[in-house]
Each structure stands twice: as structure tokens, then as C-alpha cells.
Amino acid sequence: MMTLEKKRLSLDEIDGQTALELPNRELLALVNVVIFNVLNNLSVTIPVQNNNVAVQVCAVVQALNTILVGETLECTITQR
């Protein structure tokens, strides 16, 4: 069985570290996902922090379009 030892940082190594301040939580949304119902002219806007999540949401909307009868949903991703 192999054990690992934790190495202590020297004061110079600690001083050399960079600390970044995170923005306010309200500022984290990068994009909006807008889902639009063509038939009823209704829309929903969802702020999303991760572009990959936005793409996945639109993929689900497209999948829903395959089972909807008489209605079409559109999904667009816009930058905030």
C-alpha cells in the first residue's frame, strides 16, 4: 500500500499564489435560452450560466417538437 505525503507550501509559494474575486451571483448568467411557442405567440426566457446547458435545453426543445401535434416550439440562444 502506497501512502502519499502532503507537501507544505513555503511562504514564497503562498505569496506567489493568485486569488481572484468571483463576480456577484446575479452577474454569472452568460446566455439566455428563449423558447417560443409559434402557435400561441408565447415565450419563456431562461438565464443560463453554461453554454453547454443552453445547447442541451434547445436539444430537448427540438425533441419535444417531434411529439407535439399542431404546435411548434422554437429555441434560440442569445448572449446577455
C-alpha positions as CSV (number, residue, x, y, z in Angstrom):
1,M,0.0,0.0,0.0
2,M,1.4,3.4,-1.0
3,T,0.9,6.4,1.2
4,L,1.1,10.0,-0.1
5,E,2.6,12.8,2.0
6,K,1.2,16.3,1.8
7,K,3.9,18.8,1.0
8,R,3.9,22.1,2.9
9,L,3.9,25.3,0.9
10,S,6.7,27.7,1.7
11,L,5.8,31.4,2.4
12,D,7.2,32.3,-1.0
13,E,4.9,29.8,-2.7
14,I,1.9,31.1,-0.8
15,D,2.8,34.7,-1.7
16,G,3.1,33.7,-5.3
17,Q,-0.5,32.4,-5.4
18,T,-3.1,34.5,-7.2
19,A,-6.6,35.0,-5.7
20,L,-9.4,36.0,-8.0
21,E,-12.6,37.6,-6.7
22,L,-15.8,36.0,-8.2
23,P,-18.4,38.3,-9.6
24,N,-21.8,38.7,-7.9
25,R,-24.0,35.7,-8.3
26,E,-26.5,37.8,-10.4
27,L,-23.8,38.5,-13.0
28,L,-22.9,34.9,-13.7
29,A,-25.5,34.2,-16.4
30,L,-23.8,34.2,-19.8
31,V,-26.6,33.5,-22.1
32,N,-30.4,33.4,-22.3
33,V,-32.3,30.5,-23.8
34,V,-35.6,31.7,-25.3
35,I,-38.3,29.1,-26.0
36,F,-41.0,30.4,-28.3
37,N,-44.4,28.8,-29.0
38,V,-45.2,29.8,-32.5
39,L,-48.9,28.8,-32.3
40,N,-49.7,30.8,-29.2
41,N,-47.1,33.5,-29.6
42,L,-45.8,32.9,-26.1
43,S,-42.1,32.8,-25.0
44,V,-40.1,31.8,-21.9
45,T,-36.6,33.3,-21.3
46,I,-34.2,31.2,-19.1
47,P,-30.9,32.7,-18.0
48,V,-28.1,30.0,-18.2
49,Q,-24.5,30.2,-16.8
50,N,-23.2,27.4,-19.0
51,N,-23.3,27.3,-22.8
52,N,-23.3,23.5,-22.9
53,V,-26.5,23.6,-20.8
54,A,-28.1,26.1,-23.2
55,V,-27.4,23.8,-26.1
56,Q,-28.8,20.8,-24.2
57,V,-32.0,22.7,-23.4
58,C,-32.5,23.6,-27.1
59,A,-31.9,19.9,-28.0
60,V,-34.7,18.9,-25.6
61,V,-37.0,21.5,-27.2
62,Q,-36.2,20.0,-30.6
63,A,-37.0,16.6,-29.3
64,L,-40.4,17.9,-27.9
65,N,-41.2,19.1,-31.4
66,T,-41.2,15.5,-32.6
67,I,-44.1,14.6,-30.4
68,L,-46.1,17.9,-30.4
69,V,-49.2,17.9,-32.7
70,G,-50.2,21.2,-34.2
71,E,-47.7,23.2,-32.3
72,T,-44.1,24.2,-32.9
73,L,-41.5,25.4,-30.3
74,E,-38.5,27.4,-31.3
75,C,-35.4,27.7,-29.2
76,T,-32.8,30.4,-29.6
77,I,-29.7,31.2,-27.5
78,T,-28.8,34.8,-27.1
79,Q,-25.9,36.4,-25.3
80,R,-26.7,38.5,-22.3
